[in-house]
Amino acid sequence: MADAIQSIVNGYVFLNDRKALDDLLVQRRKLVETLNACAGIDCTGTIRQVEEDITVIEAGLARLDG
């Protein structure tokens, strides 16, 4: 899955599409909030993966800034 998000981020960076990256980041952060609010199921693995996605997206945004 990390390869998929990396490919998506690379594409947006190549296109210089900051808005798409910002939108992707907002969506992932909302997803983490939703998963943290889950009761009765263990979402730690999914949360960890989404947080890894956030790290990749933030790195893409940094590339656009640099």
N, C-alpha and C positions, 0 to 999 in steps of 0.2 A: 504493500500500500504506500509505503514511503516513496517508492519509485514513481508511483502515479502522481502524487501531490508535487513531487519535485519536477516532473515533466510539465505539469500544469503551470507551476510557478515560473519555470524557465520560459515557457511560451509567453506568459504575461509580461515578463521582464523584457524579452526580445521585442514584444510589441509596444513596450513602454506604457503598459496599461495599468497605471497605478490604481485607478478606481476599481478595476476587477480584483486586484490584490487586496485592497482595503475591504471590499465587500466579502471576499473569501475569509478574511481575518475576522470580521464581525460575525459572520455565520458560524465559524468554528468556536469563537468565544461564547456565543449564545448556546451552542451545543454543549460545551463544557458546563455551563451554568445549569442547563436542563438535566444533564447526566448527574451532576452533583446533587440535585434535588430528588433523584430517584430513591425510593424507599423499597426495601424488600428484595432488591437484586444487587448483585455485585457488578458495578460498572467500571471498576478500576482499570481493567485492561483497555476498554474503549476510551476512557478518559486519557490514559497514557498515550494512546495512538493519536487522539485529537490534539493533545498538547504537543506531540512531535510535529504534527501538521502545522501548528501555530508557529513553531520554531522555524520551520522551512519557509513559511510565508513571510515571517518577519525578516529572515535573511534575504529574501527576494526584494522586499521593500528597501532594505539597507543597500542592496545593489543598485536600485533605482536612485537612491539618494547620493550614492558615491560616485 
